[in-house]
Amino acid sequence: MKSFQTLIILFMSVIFLTYCSDNSTGPDDDHADAVGMRIVSSGLTIVSYIRDGALTGKIETEAGEMTGGMDIEFYDDEDDEWFTPEDDHYELKIVLEDTTIAQYWQHEGEEGGFEFHIVGKQAGNTTAVFSILHDDHPDFVSRDIPVEVVQED
C-alpha cells in the first residue's frame, strides 16, 4: 500500500512540475506564446517590439490628464499574428516603476481586460512593464516600456 501511495505522489509531482512548462507545444498548449507586444491607441501603434528587435515609441501624457484608451496586443511568431488573450484565465498585469509620476487605470471584465489608460501625476519619466498572467503566473513579461509625463502649458 505504501508503494502505491508513493507512486501516486510521484506521478502527481511529475504532472504538477510539467503542467506549465515553457517547453510545451502543440495544439492543446494553453499558454500565450508571445514574443513581442504593441500598444495601440486610436488605431495607431504607439509602442512595439518583437523579440530582441528595437523598441519603438513611448507612452506619453500630460500631468493631471489621462490618456485615451490603449489596447495591448501580443505577437505570436509561430502563427505570425498579433493577438489579445481572450480566455477568462488570462489577465493583464501592469507595473509602473514610479507611481508618483504616472499610474494606470485598467478596464476589467469582458469589456476590455487588455485595455488601459495612463494617468499623468507629475512631470517626469518612468517605465511600465506589462505581463500576461495565466492562472497567477506570467506567460509573458515585457521589456521596460518608457512612459513620459509632461507638464501642462
C-alpha positions in Angstrom: 0.0 0.0 0.0 2.8 2.4 0.9 4.4 1.8 -2.6 1.2 2.6 -4.3 0.9 5.9 -2.3 4.5 6.8 -3.2 3.8 6.0 -6.9 0.7 8.3 -6.8 2.6 11.1 -5.1 5.5 10.8 -7.7 3.0 10.8 -10.6 1.2 13.9 -9.3 4.5 15.6 -8.7 5.6 15.0 -12.3 2.3 16.3 -13.6 2.5 19.4 -11.4 6.1 20.2 -12.4 5.4 19.8 -16.2 1.9 21.4 -16.3 3.1 25.0 -17.0 6.4 24.2 -18.6 7.7 26.7 -21.2 8.7 23.7 -23.3 5.1 22.6 -24.0 4.0 22.8 -27.6 1.2 21.5 -29.7 -2.5 22.3 -30.3 -3.6 21.7 -26.7 -1.0 24.1 -25.3 -2.9 26.5 -23.1 -0.3 29.3 -22.9 0.0 32.6 -24.5 3.0 32.2 -26.8 4.0 35.8 -27.1 7.5 37.0 -28.2 6.6 40.7 -28.6 4.0 43.3 -27.9 2.4 46.5 -29.2 0.3 49.2 -27.7 -2.4 50.7 -30.0 -4.3 53.9 -29.4 -7.0 55.2 -31.8 -5.8 52.6 -34.4 -2.2 53.8 -34.3 0.7 51.7 -32.9 2.4 53.9 -30.3 4.9 51.3 -28.8 6.1 48.0 -30.3 8.9 45.4 -30.3 9.3 41.8 -31.3 11.9 39.6 -29.7 15.3 41.4 -29.4 14.4 43.9 -32.0 14.4 47.6 -31.4 11.7 49.0 -29.2 9.9 51.9 -30.9 7.8 54.6 -29.3 6.7 55.5 -25.7 3.6 56.2 -23.8 3.0 60.0 -23.4 0.5 62.0 -21.4 0.3 65.3 -19.5 0.4 65.8 -15.8 -3.2 65.8 -14.5 -4.5 64.1 -17.6 -5.5 60.5 -18.6 -4.6 59.0 -22.0 -7.3 57.8 -24.3 -8.0 54.1 -24.2 -4.9 52.0 -25.2 -5.1 48.3 -26.2 -2.2 45.9 -25.8 -1.6 43.1 -28.3 1.0 40.4 -28.3 2.9 38.8 -31.2 2.9 35.0 -31.7 5.7 34.3 -34.2 4.6 30.7 -34.7 1.2 31.9 -36.1 2.8 35.1 -37.4 0.0 37.2 -35.9 -0.9 39.7 -33.3 -3.4 38.6 -30.6 -5.1 39.5 -27.4 -5.7 36.7 -24.9 -9.5 36.1 -24.7 -9.9 33.3 -22.2 -11.0 34.2 -18.7 -7.9 32.7 -17.1 -5.6 35.4 -18.7 -5.2 38.8 -17.3 -3.1 41.9 -17.9 -0.7 43.0 -15.1 0.8 46.5 -15.3 3.6 47.6 -13.0 4.8 51.2 -13.2 8.3 51.9 -11.8 7.4 55.3 -10.2 3.7 55.7 -9.3 4.4 59.3 -8.3 4.9 60.2 -12.0 2.2 58.0 -13.5 -0.5 55.5 -12.6 -2.8 53.3 -14.7 -6.5 52.6 -14.9 -7.4 49.3 -16.3 -10.7 48.1 -17.8 -12.0 44.9 -16.2 -14.2 42.1 -17.3 -15.5 41.3 -20.8 -15.4 44.9 -21.9 -11.7 45.0 -22.2 -9.3 43.4 -19.7 -6.4 44.3 -22.0 -7.4 47.9 -22.4 -5.9 50.6 -20.1 -5.2 54.3 -19.6 -2.2 56.0 -18.1 -2.8 58.8 -15.7 -0.2 61.5 -15.5 0.5 62.5 -11.9 3.5 64.9 -12.3 6.1 65.7 -15.0 8.9 63.1 -15.4 9.9 59.8 -16.9 9.2 56.3 -15.7 8.7 52.8 -17.2 5.9 50.3 -17.3 6.1 46.5 -17.5 3.2 44.6 -19.0 2.6 40.9 -18.3 0.1 38.3 -19.4 -0.8 36.4 -16.3 -2.1 32.8 -16.7 -3.5 31.3 -13.6 -1.3 33.6 -11.4 2.0 33.1 -13.2 3.3 35.1 -16.2 3.3 33.7 -19.7 4.9 36.9 -21.0 6.7 39.8 -19.4 7.5 42.9 -21.5 10.7 44.9 -21.6 10.6 48.3 -19.7 8.3 50.5 -21.7 9.1 54.2 -21.5 6.4 56.5 -20.0 6.8 60.3 -20.3 4.6 62.7 -18.4 4.9 66.4 -19.4 3.8 69.5 -17.6 0.7 71.2 -19.0 1.4 74.6 -20.6 
